[in-house]
Amino acid sequence: MQGNVDLQDQVKTKAELLEEIAALRAQVAQFQTFGDEINQMLFGVALYTDAATQRLACGDIDEAGRHLADLQSITQGLLLEMRAHLHCQ
């Protein structure tokens, strides 16, 4: 009888471990996706910063202003997304 109880405990423990592994894999996938999104947004930030700098160097203040407005929008979105993601964890 004791052997059956031990076997049941082991099976339950293995099932719990498999569930934990599946949950961790899902979490890793989410973090990888989030990391990719952040990387893309930061690349956009770099492009808009370069474009604004070039426009200012050419004296095109209006176009530089548009690039800076886009840059502000991207960074605000990035901050919101990071906060939402971090608060969900």
C-alpha positions in Angstrom: 0.0 0.0 0.0 2.8 2.4 0.9 4.4 1.7 -2.5 1.2 2.9 -4.3 1.1 6.1 -2.2 4.8 6.9 -3.0 4.1 6.2 -6.7 1.1 8.5 -6.7 3.2 11.2 -5.0 5.9 10.9 -7.6 3.4 11.0 -10.5 1.8 14.1 -9.0 5.2 15.7 -8.5 6.1 15.0 -12.1 2.9 16.4 -13.4 3.4 19.5 -11.4 6.9 19.9 -12.7 5.7 19.5 -16.3 3.1 22.2 -15.7 5.7 24.5 -14.3 8.0 23.9 -17.2 5.2 24.7 -19.7 4.4 27.9 -17.8 8.1 28.9 -17.8 8.4 28.2 -21.5 5.4 30.4 -22.2 6.9 33.2 -20.0 10.2 32.9 -21.9 8.4 33.2 -25.2 6.6 36.3 -23.9 9.8 37.9 -22.8 11.5 37.2 -26.2 8.6 38.8 -28.0 8.7 41.8 -25.7 12.4 42.1 -26.2 11.9 42.1 -30.0 9.3 44.8 -29.7 11.5 47.0 -27.6 14.4 46.5 -30.0 12.2 47.6 -32.9 11.0 50.6 -31.1 14.5 51.7 -30.1 15.6 51.3 -33.7 12.8 53.6 -34.6 13.9 56.1 -31.9 17.4 56.0 -33.4 16.1 56.7 -36.9 13.9 59.6 -35.9 16.7 61.1 -33.8 19.0 60.9 -36.8 16.4 62.4 -39.1 15.6 65.2 -36.8 19.4 66.0 -36.4 19.8 66.0 -40.2 16.8 68.3 -40.7 18.1 70.7 -38.0 21.5 70.8 -39.7 19.8 71.7 -43.0 17.7 74.4 -41.3 14.4 72.6 -41.8 13.0 73.3 -38.4 9.4 72.3 -39.3 10.4 68.8 -40.5 12.7 68.4 -37.5 9.8 69.3 -35.3 7.7 66.6 -36.9 10.4 64.0 -36.4 10.7 65.0 -32.7 6.9 64.7 -32.3 7.0 61.2 -33.8 9.9 60.5 -31.5 7.9 61.6 -28.5 5.0 59.4 -29.5 7.2 56.4 -29.9 9.0 56.8 -26.5 5.7 57.4 -24.7 4.3 54.2 -26.3 7.4 52.3 -25.3 7.1 53.5 -21.7 3.4 52.5 -21.5 4.2 49.1 -22.9 7.1 48.5 -20.6 5.0 49.5 -17.5 2.1 47.4 -18.6 4.4 44.4 -19.2 6.2 44.8 -15.9 3.0 45.2 -13.9 1.6 42.0 -15.4 4.5 39.9 -14.2 
